[in-house]
Amino acid sequence: MTLRRLRTEIARRLAGGLALVVLVFVIAWVMVRAFGLFGTTGNLPQFIVVTLNGLTLAGLYFIVASGFTLIFGLMRVVNMAHGSLYLLGGYLAWRMVQHRALNYWVALLLAALAIGVVGLVMQQVFLRWNQGQDLRQALITIALSVILADQMIPYFGASAVSIGAPDGLAGSVRLAVYDIQYPTFRLVVLGLATLIGIALWYGIRHTRFGMIIRAGVDDRAMTSALGVNVQVVFAVTFFIGAFLAGLGGVLGGTMIALAPGQDAAFLLSSLVVVIVGGMGSLGGALVGALALGFVDQLSGIYLPAGYTNYSILLTFALLVFVLAMRPTGLFGRR
Amino acid sequence: MASRTVVGSGRRASAWAVCVALGVTLAACGTGSTPSPSAGPIKIGILSICGGPFATFEQETFSGAKYALIQNAGGKSLGTGPEDGVSGATVSGHPIQISFGCSDASPDKALAEARRLIQNVGVDVLLGPLSGDEGIAVANYAKQQPNKTFVNGTSAAQQTTLSVKAPNFFRFGGDGAQWMAGLGKYAYQTLMWRNVAILGEDYSYPWTQAAGFIGEFCPAGGKISKRIWIPLGTTDWASAVAQLPSNIDGFLLLTGGTDTVAVEKEYATRGGNLATHMLGGSSVMDPTSFTVGQPLKGLAGGSPVPLGSTDSAWTSYADGLEAVYPATPKGSLAGSLFTALYYDGMNAILQGLKQVNGDLSGNQAKFQQALSGLSLSTPNGPIKLDANRNAIITNYIVQIVSQADGSLGFKTIQTVPNVDETFGGVFGPASAPSRDSPTC
């Protein structure tokens, strides 16, 4: 028994140690390539731009995945239609900006609110009466996502569209170092992600509703038994989660583009973010988004030449790596 | 467009597979008939893409193929949409029956649909497929069905006709390298570029297009200083753009759909000038990218169709198609290479059938011989087939311009006649384009 425990302990430490070694190696490798140490040719401006790209993309991932992790943490619902909500939100705002000539920020808010309502309806009509049936709920949301994906094609077309950034933010800012031009809107997304992160953290840590959510995450049955109307909490949480997906869709549609297939792509990235970070944890979503954003952006450049096509694979290597060490994710609780 | 669509959709499918697998894991954590070849009707199958991210091309390909039936086989459209049927089409007294195949842009799905149409529905002639890797798969399948005839849609991989060479597979639209003819010289002589980078998606179709550019640009004296191939499935292209060297004269973009929009937006936002510092592949020169807006004005690229041409052959085709299938925005169906090349393919089939009076007997030998010898006069120029049954085409340099009403449109600025698949001997069966081949 002791021997077995010892073996498990050693295995755990080994894995942790290995992770640390890999992490240090990766950082050292990127630094060598970026700064041009040991006789290699470096490219510092490129490193700065790519790091900013990683940060801003992580911001977008965080906005989308925080809604996903909130819903999962409280309700144990793996909302497989989360990506569809992202795409639909983007399309709605695109229509409003392009065809109704609405102000960008008004469109952003309206689209996100509309997606919040769509999420709420989805939860009330399809998921509420399947409470506790995790697999069934996952399958229902898969069905919804397939239906939504197909319905969006006739309404919004199958070609890529992009939402024009609001005036003043469409261009780029000149950074103080190396005369780098950097797209303003990407920095706006990073700023918004930070604000949303702070708001969510404050809301969950320091408000009564946040306390109920935390209690619900820890023990749903007990929270309910204490007289909290769990159904209302569930509905509000689903609304917020869907709202964030819609918001992410508008920002993503402005920063990158919208097209059929982006729904699956962002669902996948949300899944990776919350699995790496730990399901239901806001801090986990932050760390997961940063990890995914950096892997996404850095790997294409800093992998040895000839291996850059493996950069997509690295995302999943990250996933496997974290799961092997911490099956519940970095910040997940058992 | 070709292979872009293939892998693009494959990527989506695999993304879904991973999503479903991950999602379910998470949830668990919580808890044929034989056709009559000569007498009676002639069955034609149209294989296109109608699912996945490139479902948009279904409309274009169908409108092109059906317009050919309406214009040259006496067909009547049953509605004003490309999805509406066509009735009453005949060729040399034989009624034409149309069946449709629906791929999702992956070679396996295209192959399954081709099999279904040939073996179960019993079509005599198959028009399609749309994309590059699909084309390679279908051309290989054609070898197993020597008594049927395959006419390519828009698939543009070089190998399909240069190395697979199925004797009953005919391509009247040319390949991706041919679609770049003229652009290398344009870059060197008109834009005076000497040092160029290539940025594209990492698979065969962009490699083929790059080969077409390099085939002209490098012998002229130009240098390719960097080739950046980004894996499909990349959502955010910001860091791809960041890899473009600062000392280049310009870069060639070989992407499709969302990726095109992502790169163009990123480059323009960071202060880059698309018109003077970028050239586009054939899929980049597509109305679907107009969502990027005014920065596109002045961007030039290679295309197998004379987009925006004022030549009467092109305008009468575009106006005729618009009259049958009115599009929003106006001209968006006719302004696509997918529409034009499916139109050409169907017309080739009809002309071949007319020459043999609809006689498909003798394992279609006479019909296939007629196709091989066709001299087509198409809206995109005169077309003849080479010994590998791939077209010798006219290629075009097209440019995005601002139209009278302020919206974006195309203009044809250069015509390159007689472009053959080997580029006058540069390419051969063994010279399959890859990441770093051809060299420069």
Boltz contact constraints between the chains, C-beta under 6 A:
constraints:
  - contact:
      token1: [A, 46]
      token2: [B, 242]
      max_distance: 6.0
  - contact:
      token1: [A, 49]
      token2: [B, 242]
      max_distance: 6.0
  - contact:
      token1: [A, 50]
      token2: [B, 239]
      max_distance: 6.0
  - contact:
      token1: [A, 50]
      token2: [B, 242]
      max_distance: 6.0
  - contact:
      token1: [A, 53]
      token2: [B, 238]
      max_distance: 6.0
  - contact:
      token1: [A, 53]
      token2: [B, 239]
      max_distance: 6.0
  - contact:
      token1: [A, 57]
      token2: [B, 236]
      max_distance: 6.0
  - contact:
      token1: [A, 76]
      token2: [B, 30]
      max_distance: 6.0
  - contact:
      token1: [A, 78]
      token2: [B, 23]
      max_distance: 6.0
  - contact:
      token1: [A, 78]
      token2: [B, 26]
      max_distance: 6.0
  - contact:
      token1: [A, 78]
      token2: [B, 27]
      max_distance: 6.0
  - contact:
      token1: [A, 80]
      token2: [B, 23]
      max_distance: 6.0
  - contact:
      token1: [A, 134]
      token2: [B, 27]
      max_distance: 6.0
  - contact:
      token1: [A, 134]
      token2: [B, 30]
      max_distance: 6.0
  - contact:
      token1: [A, 134]
      token2: [B, 31]
      max_distance: 6.0
  - contact:
      token1: [A, 135]
      token2: [B, 27]
      max_distance: 6.0
  - contact:
      token1: [A, 138]
      token2: [B, 23]
      max_distance: 6.0
  - contact:
      token1: [A, 138]
      token2: [B, 27]
      max_distance: 6.0
  - contact:
      token1: [A, 153]
      token2: [B, 55]
      max_distance: 6.0
  - contact:
      token1: [A, 158]
      token2: [B, 55]
      max_distance: 6.0
  - contact:
      token1: [A, 158]
      token2: [B, 56]
      max_distance: 6.0
  - contact:
      token1: [A, 159]
      token2: [B, 56]
      max_distance: 6.0
  - contact:
      token1: [A, 159]
      token2: [B, 288]
      max_distance: 6.0
  - contact:
      token1: [A, 160]
      token2: [B, 257]
      max_distance: 6.0
  - contact:
      token1: [A, 160]
      token2: [B, 258]
      max_distance: 6.0
  - contact:
      token1: [A, 160]
      token2: [B, 261]
      max_distance: 6.0
  - contact:
      token1: [A, 161]
      token2: [B, 291]
      max_distance: 6.0
  - contact:
      token1: [A, 162]
      token2: [B, 261]
      max_distance: 6.0
  - contact:
      token1: [A, 162]
      token2: [B, 265]
      max_distance: 6.0
  - contact:
      token1: [A, 162]
      token2: [B, 291]
      max_distance: 6.0
  - contact:
      token1: [A, 172]
      token2: [B, 269]
      max_distance: 6.0
  - contact:
      token1: [A, 172]
      token2: [B, 270]
      max_distance: 6.0
  - contact:
      token1: [A, 172]
      token2: [B, 271]
      max_distance: 6.0
  - contact:
      token1: [A, 181]
      token2: [B, 270]
      max_distance: 6.0
  - contact:
      token1: [A, 181]
      token2: [B, 271]
      max_distance: 6.0
  - contact:
      token1: [A, 183]
      token2: [B, 269]
      max_distance: 6.0
  - contact:
      token1: [A, 256]
      token2: [B, 236]
      max_distance: 6.0
  - contact:
      token1: [A, 256]
      token2: [B, 262]
      max_distance: 6.0
  - contact:
      token1: [A, 257]
      token2: [B, 258]
      max_distance: 6.0
  - contact:
      token1: [A, 257]
      token2: [B, 261]
      max_distance: 6.0
  - contact:
      token1: [A, 257]
      token2: [B, 262]
      max_distance: 6.0
  - contact:
      token1: [A, 259]
      token2: [B, 53]
      max_distance: 6.0
  - contact:
      token1: [A, 259]
      token2: [B, 258]
      max_distance: 6.0
  - contact:
      token1: [A, 260]
      token2: [B, 53]
      max_distance: 6.0
  - contact:
      token1: [A, 261]
      token2: [B, 12]
      max_distance: 6.0
  - contact:
      token1: [A, 261]
      token2: [B, 53]
      max_distance: 6.0
  - contact:
      token1: [A, 264]
      token2: [B, 12]
      max_distance: 6.0
  - contact:
      token1: [A, 264]
      token2: [B, 15]
      max_distance: 6.0
  - contact:
      token1: [A, 264]
      token2: [B, 16]
      max_distance: 6.0
  - contact:
      token1: [A, 264]
      token2: [B, 19]
      max_distance: 6.0
  - contact:
      token1: [A, 265]
      token2: [B, 15]
      max_distance: 6.0
  - contact:
      token1: [A, 265]
      token2: [B, 235]
      max_distance: 6.0
  - contact:
      token1: [A, 267]
      token2: [B, 19]
      max_distance: 6.0
  - contact:
      token1: [A, 268]
      token2: [B, 15]
      max_distance: 6.0
  - contact:
      token1: [A, 268]
      token2: [B, 18]
      max_distance: 6.0
  - contact:
      token1: [A, 268]
      token2: [B, 19]
      max_distance: 6.0
  - contact:
      token1: [A, 271]
      token2: [B, 22]
      max_distance: 6.0
  - contact:
      token1: [A, 297]
      token2: [B, 239]
      max_distance: 6.0
  - contact:
      token1: [A, 300]
      token2: [B, 239]
      max_distance: 6.0
  - contact:
      token1: [A, 301]
      token2: [B, 243]
      max_distance: 6.0
  - contact:
      token1: [A, 309]
      token2: [B, 202]
      max_distance: 6.0
  - contact:
      token1: [A, 309]
      token2: [B, 231]
      max_distance: 6.0
  - contact:
      token1: [A, 311]
      token2: [B, 231]
      max_distance: 6.0
  - contact:
      token1: [A, 312]
      token2: [B, 231]
      max_distance: 6.0
  - contact:
      token1: [A, 312]
      token2: [B, 233]
      max_distance: 6.0
